Amino acid sequence: MKKTLNLILIVVVTAALVYVLVRFTGIYKAGFAIALNFLLMGGALMFTETMQSDMHWGYFDLQPWESGGKVYERLGIHLFRKLLVWVGWEKLGKATKPVGKGAETLANLYYRTKIDELGHLIILVIVSAFTIVVAFRFGLVKALPLLISNILLNLYPVMLQRFNRPRIVRAIQLSQRKLNAQLI
């Protein structure tokens, strides 16, 4: 019951902060787009951390069309990864979530990709709704900051998690094989 109340409180407070942001800034400005995304990232992070789900949902399973990651490669996922390194996000991520070589550490990383993906997916949907409203009310050009920020700050991170997860699974399997070979 307490967890449910906390989740509701997180949603209400985040919605109230979004309302304040909308009320006191231009909804079609680049600053609004960035502020909205980061505000929602904070809310989504608190929501997913409080939720503490095992994340065994079918959505997170690798789809046949994703096999090998070729779709994501064609959509520029490697360029996005380089962008993350260039802006320092990769270094920040490694500092807050260090990656070890053990199966347990890799399993935690696998779980974190699901949590991160869910958070970005929630934000992607919300910012897409704002983008549609701004496009219809003020025109497509005024919606571009929201659209671009949504692609860079949410769509590509979702694709990156889906691109990385099968590689983490292979690393876990390799780590477990090595452990089993040592036990024999």
N, C-alpha and C positions, 0 to 999 in steps of 0.2 A: 504494500500500500504506500509506504514511504517513497519507494522508487518511482511509482506512478505519479505521485504528487510532485516529486522533484522534476520529472520529465515534463509535466504540465507547466510547472513554474518556469522552466527553461524556455519552453515554447512561448509562453505569455510574455516573459521579459524580453526575449529576442524580438517578438512581434512589436512590442511597445517601442523598443529602440529603433526598429525599422520605421515605424510610424513617425517617430521624432526626426529621423534622418530625412524621410520624404517631406515632412512638413517644413523643415528649415533649410533644405538645399534644393537646387534645381535637379529634378529627377532625370534629366537628360544630359547632365554634365559628366565629364570623365571622372571628376572627383567623387561624384555620387556613386558611379559604377564601382570604383575601387573600394570606397568606404562600405558600400552595401556588401560586396563580396567578403571583405575581411570581418565585418560585423557578423555575417551569417556563418563564416568559418568558426568564429568563436562560439556561437550558439550551437552549431553542428558538432563541434568537438565536445562541448559539455554534454550534449544530448547523447552522442554515441558512447562516450565514456560512462555516463550514468546508466545507459541501457544495459551494458554488460551482457550482451547476447553471445551465444556460441557461434553465431553467424553461419550455421549450417543450412543456408537457404539455397535453393536451386539456382537462383540468379547468379551466384558466385561461381557456379561450375563453368568450366571451359566449354565454349560452344564449338561445334565442328568448324565453323567458318573462321574461328580465331586461331586454330591450330597452327603452330609455327610462328605466329605473330606477323605474318606477311601483310595482313590488312593494316596493322598499326604501323608497320615500317613504311608502307606506301603513303600513309597519312602523315608521315614526318615525325614519328615518335623519337627517333634518334636525334633529330634536330632539337626537339623539345628537351630531351635529356641534356644535351649540350648547353642549352639555354639555362637550365637549372644549375648546372655547374658554373656557368659564366656569372650568374647573378648571386652565387653563393648559397643557394637553397640546399644543394646537395650536401655541402659541408655542415650546414646548420642541422639538417636531418640526421646526419651521422653522429653529430654531437649529442643530440637528444635521444636518438634511437640507435645505439651502436649495434653493429651486426657482427656476430661471432660465427664460428664455423660449426658449432655443435648442433645436433638435431633439435634440441630444445630451443635454442636461440633462433634457429631458422623457423621453427614452428610458430614462435611468437611473432616473427617478422611476417610470416604468412597470414596470421590473424590480423596484424596491423594493416596489411594491404586491404583486407576486407573492411576494416573500420574506416580507413582513409577513403576508400572508394565510396562507401555509403555516405559519408559526410559530404564529399564532393558531388555525389549524385543528388542529394537533397538540395544542395545549393544550386546546382545546375537547373533543377526544375523551378525553383523559386525565382532565380534571376531570369530564366526564360520567360516566365509569366510577366515579370516587370518589362522585359524587352518587347514583348508583344503589345502590352498596354502602351508603352511609349511610342512604338512604331505606329500604332493606329491613331493615337492622340496627337502626336507631334511630327510624325513622319519617320521614315526609315533612317534618314541621315542622323537624326537626333538619337536614334536607338543604337547607333554604331558603337559608342563606348560600352554600353551594356553587353552587346553582342560579342565584341572583341574580348572584353574582360572575362565573359562567361566561357568563351572558347579556351582562352589561355589559362584561366584560374580554376576551371572546373572540368571541361570536356577532356582536355589533354591529361590532367591528373587521373581522371577515371580510366582513360585508355592506358596510361602508364601502369596503373595498378593491375589491370587485366593483362598487360603485356608481361609484367614481371612475375605474376603469380605462378605460371607454369614453370618458370625457371627456378623459383624457390622450391617448388615441389620436387623437381629433379635433384636439387642440391640436398634436400631432406632425404630423399631415397638413397642418394650416393653416401651420405653421412651414415645412414642406418646400415647400409651394406658394409661399409668399412668397420663399423662397430661390431656387426655380426661376424665378420671375418676375424676380428681380433679375439672374439669370444670362443671361436672354434679351435 
